[in-house]
Amino acid sequence: MESFLDEYQIVRIIMSVGGLAVMPFQVLISGWDDRVIPIAIALVLVGSHAEWCRVRKVRTPRIMLALDLTLWGVVMILIPDQPGITTATLAFLTLLTVLFSSGWWTAGYLVYLASFYGFSHFTGRGVDMDAVSDFQSVLFTVAGVALVMWRVKGWLSRLDANRSQMLGTVSHELKNNLTGMIGMTELVGTEDLTPEEVRELIGLAHLQALDATEIVEDLLTASRLEQAALSVAIAPVDINAEVTTTVRRFAGEGMTISLDLDDTLTSAGGDGLRVRQVLRNLLSNAERYGGSSVGVRTFEEDGWLRIVVNDDGEGVPPEDEGTIFLPYRRSVATRRDASSVGLGLWICRHLALAMDGTLEYRRRGDVTEFIFSLRKHDHDDANDNPPESASAVGGSVWRLRDLVGKTPVAEAVDQRLPVHA
């Protein structure tokens, strides 16, 4: 808002200086008019007040609006024979009022402004049916523009608030991960630890680093999506392998997930890195907002390979189902979680579309399901280009013991992953 107010002051100064510069030429062309002096006084007052507010960093838009509406309203009354100028002035002041006021102040200012315009209009035209009809047409047109601007202003305000909250949330999450890494690496350097303990601490620090990397990756993906600059590398992808890789990562952090994988699945056409990013966000969403039972199943249907992430949580309220895939949107339930950014499902939907796939939300009884679908890859092409191995793509961890060695904790974590045929 402060930057808008600064621009507002500059506009006021330009209008005042420009008006004063044009007035001598107007007098030379049209001759002297008694209205020149009060109009010049109004221009000087507006310009002087704008410069004073700019220099003194005054942030009082209500006073500025009251002064501008009054002075320009008087100018409209002084030139009733110039309907084009008065109508343009009305439209301009209406936009300023919508931008820099709120609530009942906006309504009051608009009525105040309309009274000046009405006085000028009927003074110049007289009171007859044609004048009344033209007055109504102008008011309705300007009101429509004001309504559009008011909605745009509300949308921009919400977007700005969501972005600010997102920055705060991301900073908090990154700080938590960095604090954990710093603490564990300090222990390694200062404490007398066994080799097994050292490996385990390094493994935990590595997991913290992966969390931070994934947060940054989501932000980069969101930025590329907004700029329409996201690219995906479509290739044969082993769906079951990608699911297992991603689920083991969450199991390594203590989350229990049941798997129901169709062993007969062939490859899907997609980008392995992006498939894992979608799954990671869906599992994070289930972990944060779902119930105690979380599962993933895969199956083939009508030429599509489908991955279903389900949980027994409360689900999305019916009134929010239409907006869960929009950016910076969070349902009433998720607003209680300060760590929610509101980008995860939006990113998932766009990544799925970029791979010529789909992502849908469905509530079946007491179960919430997110269905991620990719097209089945042509078998002949798959033989020429075998599916990339999940372990060959960076950013994922097959087993915790691969990172920290066969420590008791790592073995116990790896064994927590239940797989149901």
C-alpha positions in Angstrom: 0.0 0.0 0.0 2.8 2.4 0.8 4.3 2.1 -2.7 0.8 2.7 -4.1 0.5 5.9 -2.0 3.9 7.1 -3.3 2.6 6.6 -6.9 -0.6 8.4 -5.9 1.4 11.4 -4.8 3.4 11.5 -8.0 0.2 11.3 -10.1 -1.3 14.2 -8.1 1.8 16.3 -8.7 1.9 15.5 -12.4 -1.8 16.4 -12.8 -1.3 19.7 -10.9 1.9 20.8 -12.7 0.4 19.7 -16.1 -2.8 21.6 -15.5 -1.0 24.8 -14.4 1.3 24.5 -17.5 -1.7 24.2 -19.9 -3.7 27.0 -18.4 -1.7 29.9 -20.0 -2.2 28.4 -23.5 -5.9 27.9 -22.8 -6.2 31.6 -21.8 -4.3 32.7 -25.0 -6.6 30.6 -27.2 -10.0 31.1 -25.5 -9.5 34.3 -23.7 -9.8 35.1 -20.0 -12.4 33.3 -17.9 -13.2 34.0 -14.3 -13.1 30.3 -13.6 -9.3 30.2 -14.3 -8.3 31.5 -10.8 -10.3 29.0 -8.7 -9.2 26.1 -10.9 -5.6 27.3 -10.6 -6.0 27.5 -6.8 -7.4 23.9 -6.7 -4.4 22.7 -8.8 -1.9 24.4 -6.6 -3.5 23.1 -3.4 -3.5 19.5 -4.7 0.1 19.6 -5.9 1.3 21.3 -2.7 -0.5 18.8 -0.5 0.9 15.9 -2.6 4.5 17.2 -2.3 4.1 17.8 1.4 2.8 14.2 1.9 5.6 12.8 -0.2 8.3 14.6 1.6 6.9 14.1 5.1 6.0 10.4 4.4 2.4 11.1 5.3 0.2 7.9 5.1 -3.3 9.2 5.5 -5.2 8.2 2.3 -8.6 9.3 3.8 -7.4 12.9 4.2 -5.9 12.9 0.7 -9.1 11.5 -0.8 -11.3 14.0 1.0 -9.2 16.9 -0.2 -9.0 15.6 -3.8 -12.7 14.8 -4.0 -13.6 18.2 -2.7 -11.2 20.2 -4.9 -11.9 18.3 -8.1 -15.6 18.3 -7.2 -15.5 22.1 -7.1 -13.7 22.1 -10.5 -16.5 19.9 -12.0 -19.1 22.4 -10.7 -17.1 25.3 -12.3 -17.1 23.6 -15.7 -20.6 22.3 -16.3 -20.3 23.1 -20.0 -17.5 20.5 -20.3 -19.2 17.1 -19.9 -16.4 15.1 -21.3 -13.9 16.5 -18.8 -16.3 16.1 -15.8 -17.1 12.5 -16.8 -13.4 11.7 -17.1 -12.7 13.3 -13.7 -15.6 11.3 -12.2 -14.2 8.0 -13.5 -10.6 8.8 -12.4 -11.7 9.9 -8.9 -13.9 6.8 -8.6 -10.9 4.5 -9.2 -8.8 6.4 -6.7 -11.6 6.1 -4.1 -11.9 2.3 -4.6 -8.1 1.8 -4.5 -7.4 3.9 -1.4 -10.4 3.4 0.9 -12.4 0.5 2.3 -15.7 -0.4 3.8 -18.3 2.3 4.4 -15.7 5.0 3.7 -15.7 3.9 0.1 -19.5 4.1 -0.1 -19.5 7.5 1.6 -16.8 8.9 -0.7 -18.6 7.7 -3.8 -21.9 9.3 -2.8 -20.0 12.5 -2.0 -18.3 12.4 -5.4 -21.5 11.6 -7.3 -23.2 14.6 -5.7 -20.6 17.0 -7.2 -21.0 15.3 -10.6 -24.8 15.5 -10.4 -24.7 19.2 -9.5 -22.4 19.9 -12.5 -24.3 17.7 -14.9 -27.7 19.2 -14.2 -26.4 22.7 -14.0 -25.1 22.3 -17.6 -27.9 20.3 -19.0 -30.9 21.3 -17.0 -33.3 18.9 -15.5 -35.2 16.9 -18.1 -35.6 13.2 -19.0 -32.7 13.1 -21.4 -30.4 14.6 -18.7 -31.6 12.2 -16.1 -31.1 9.2 -18.5 -27.6 10.3 -19.4 -26.8 10.8 -15.7 -27.9 7.3 -14.9 -26.0 5.8 -17.7 -22.8 7.5 -16.6 -23.3 6.4 -13.0 -24.0 2.8 -13.9 -21.0 2.6 -16.2 -18.7 4.1 -13.6 -20.2 1.9 -10.9 -19.4 -1.2 -13.0 -15.8 -0.1 -13.5 -15.6 0.5 -9.7 -17.0 -2.9 -8.9 -14.4 -4.6 -11.2 -11.6 -2.6 -9.6 -12.9 -3.4 -6.1 -12.8 -7.2 -6.9 -9.3 -6.9 -8.4 -8.2 -5.0 -5.3 -9.6 -7.7 -3.0 -7.9 -10.5 -5.1 -4.6 -8.7 -5.0 -4.8 -8.1 -1.3 -5.5 -11.8 -0.6 -2.7 -12.8 -3.0 -0.3 -10.5 -1.2 -1.3 -11.8 2.2 -1.0 -15.4 1.1 2.5 -14.7 -0.4 3.6 -13.0 2.8 2.4 -16.0 4.8 4.1 -18.3 2.4 7.4 -16.5 2.9 7.0 -16.7 6.6 6.1 -20.4 6.5 8.9 -21.3 4.2 11.4 -19.4 6.2 10.2 -21.1 9.4 10.5 -24.6 7.8 13.9 -24.0 6.3 15.1 -22.6 9.7 13.9 -25.7 11.4 15.8 -28.0 9.0 18.9 -25.9 9.1 18.8 -25.8 12.9 18.5 -29.6 13.0 21.4 -30.1 10.6 23.6 -27.6 12.5 22.8 -29.4 15.8 23.6 -32.9 14.5 26.8 -31.8 12.8 28.0 -30.1 16.0 27.4 -33.3 17.9 29.5 -35.2 15.4 32.3 -32.7 15.8 32.3 -32.2 19.5 31.0 -35.4 21.1 32.8 -38.7 21.6 30.6 -40.9 19.5 30.9 -44.4 18.1 31.2 -44.8 14.3 27.6 -46.2 14.2 26.3 -43.1 16.1 28.2 -40.8 13.7 26.7 -42.5 10.7 23.3 -42.3 12.1 23.5 -38.6 12.9 24.9 -37.9 9.4 22.0 -39.8 8.0 19.5 -37.8 10.0 21.2 -34.6 8.9 20.9 -35.8 5.3 17.2 -36.3 5.7 16.9 -32.8 7.1 18.8 -31.5 4.0 16.5 -33.4 1.7 13.5 -31.8 3.4 15.0 -28.3 2.8 15.8 -29.2 -0.8 12.2 -30.3 -1.4 10.9 -27.1 -0.1 13.1 -25.1 -2.4 12.2 -27.4 -5.3 8.5 -26.8 -4.8 9.1 -23.0 -4.7 11.2 -23.2 -8.0 8.4 -25.4 -9.6 5.8 -22.8 -8.5 7.8 -20.0 -10.0 8.4 -21.9 -13.3 4.7 -22.7 -13.5 3.7 -19.0 -13.0 6.1 -18.1 -15.8 5.0 -21.0 -18.1 8.6 -22.1 -18.1 8.3 -25.6 -16.6 9.7 -28.5 -18.7 9.3 -32.2 -18.2 11.3 -35.1 -19.7 8.8 -37.7 -20.8 10.2 -41.2 -20.7 9.1 -44.7 -19.6 8.7 -44.7 -15.8 8.3 -47.7 -13.5 5.3 -46.5 -11.4 5.7 -49.2 -8.7 9.4 -48.4 -8.2 8.7 -44.6 -7.9 6.0 -45.3 -5.4 8.2 -47.6 -3.3 11.0 -45.1 -3.4 8.9 -42.2 -2.2 7.0 -44.2 0.4 10.3 -45.5 1.9 11.4 -41.9 2.4 8.3 -41.2 4.5 8.7 -44.5 6.3 12.2 -43.4 7.2 10.7 -40.4 9.0 8.4 -42.6 11.1 5.2 -42.6 9.0 3.4 -45.9 8.5 2.0 -46.3 5.0 0.3 -49.4 3.6 1.1 -50.4 0.0 -1.1 -52.2 -2.5 0.9 -52.4 -5.7 -0.2 -54.1 -8.9 2.9 -56.2 -9.9 1.6 -56.5 -13.5 1.9 -52.8 -14.3 4.0 -51.8 -17.2 5.7 -48.4 -17.6 3.9 -45.1 -17.8 4.9 -42.1 -19.8 6.2 -39.4 -17.5 9.1 -37.7 -15.8 10.4 -39.8 -12.9 11.5 -36.7 -10.9 8.2 -35.0 -11.3 6.3 -38.2 -10.5 8.1 -38.4 -7.2 7.4 -34.7 -6.6 3.7 -35.3 -7.0 3.7 -38.3 -4.7 5.8 -36.5 -2.1 3.3 -33.7 -2.0 0.3 -36.0 -1.8 1.9 -38.0 1.0 2.8 -34.9 2.9 -0.7 -33.7 2.5 -2.0 -37.0 3.9 0.5 -36.9 6.8 -0.5 -33.4 7.7 -4.2 -33.4 7.3 -5.3 -37.1 6.9 -6.2 -39.7 9.5 -4.0 -42.4 11.1 -4.4 -44.8 8.2 -2.6 -43.8 5.0 -2.3 -46.0 2.0 -1.1 -46.1 -1.6 -2.3 -48.4 -4.3 -1.5 -48.7 -8.0 -3.6 -50.3 -10.8 -4.3 -50.1 -14.5 -7.6 -48.9 -16.0 -8.5 -48.2 -19.6 -5.0 -47.5 -20.7 -4.1 -45.4 -17.7 -1.8 -46.3 -14.8 -3.3 -44.9 -11.6 -1.8 -44.1 -8.3 -4.3 -43.6 -5.4 -3.1 -41.9 -2.2 -5.8 -42.4 0.4 -6.4 -41.7 4.1 -9.2 -42.0 6.7 -9.2 -38.3 7.7 -12.1 -35.8 7.6 -11.4 -34.8 4.0 -12.0 -31.4 2.4 -15.2 -29.6 3.3 -17.7 -29.6 0.4 -17.5 -25.8 0.1 -13.7 -26.0 -0.5 -13.6 -28.9 -3.0 -13.7 -26.6 -6.0 -10.7 -24.5 -4.9 -8.2 -27.0 -3.4 -6.2 -27.1 -6.6 -5.8 -23.3 -6.8 -2.6 -21.6 -5.6 -2.5 -20.2 -2.1 -5.9 -21.7 -1.3 -6.4 -23.6 2.0 -9.5 -25.0 3.4 -10.8 -24.0 6.8 -9.3 -27.2 8.3 -5.8 -26.5 6.9 -5.8 -22.9 8.0 -5.2 -24.2 11.5 -1.8 -25.5 10.4 0.6 -22.6 10.2 3.1 -24.7 8.2 0.6 -25.0 5.3 1.8 -22.9 2.3 -1.1 -23.6 -0.1 0.9 -24.6 -3.1 1.3 -28.3 -2.9 -1.9 -29.5 -4.6 -1.7 -26.7 -7.2 1.8 -27.9 -8.1 0.7 -31.5 -8.2 -2.2 -30.8 -10.6 0.0 -28.8 -13.0 2.8 -31.4 -13.0 0.2 -34.1 -13.7 -1.1 -32.1 -16.7 2.4 -31.4 -17.9 2.9 -35.1 -18.2 -0.4 -35.5 -20.1 -1.9 -37.0 -16.9 -4.6 -36.0 -14.4 -5.0 -35.5 -10.7 -8.4 -35.8 -9.1 -9.9 -35.5 -5.6 -12.6 -37.9 -4.5 -14.3 -38.7 -1.2 -15.7 -42.2 -0.9 -17.5 -42.8 2.4 -15.0 -42.1 5.1 -12.0 -42.3 2.8 -10.2 -39.4 1.1 -8.5 -40.2 -2.2 -6.2 -38.4 -4.6 -6.0 -40.2 -7.9 -2.9 -39.5 -9.9 -3.2 -41.0 -13.5 -0.6 -41.3 -16.2 -1.0 -42.8 -19.7 0.4 -46.3 -20.2 3.6 -46.1 -22.2 3.8 -47.9 -25.5 5.4 -51.3 -25.0 7.5 -51.2 -28.1 8.9 -47.8 -27.2 9.5 -49.1 -23.7 11.8 -51.8 -25.0 13.8 -49.3 -27.0 14.0 -47.0 -23.9 13.8 -49.1 -20.8 12.3 -47.3 -17.7 14.7 -45.3 -15.7 15.5 -46.8 -12.4 14.2 -45.0 -9.4 17.6 -45.2 -7.7 19.3 -43.6 -10.7 17.5 -40.4 -10.3 18.7 -38.0 -7.6 16.6 -36.7 -4.8 15.2 -39.9 -3.4 16.4 -42.5 -0.9 15.7 -46.3 -1.2 16.5 -47.3 2.4 17.7 -45.4 5.4 20.4 -48.0 5.9 21.8 -47.1 2.5 22.6 -43.7 4.0 23.7 -44.5 7.5 24.7 -48.2 7.4 23.1 -51.1 9.1 22.4 -49.5 12.5 19.6 -50.9 14.7 17.5 -47.7 14.2 17.9 -47.8 10.4 17.0 -51.5 10.2 14.0 -50.9 12.4 12.8 -48.0 10.2 13.2 -49.9 7.0 11.2 -52.8 8.5 8.2 -50.5 9.3 7.2 -50.4 5.6 4.3 -52.9 5.2 3.8 -54.1 1.6 0.6 -56.0 0.8 0.5 -57.9 -2.5 
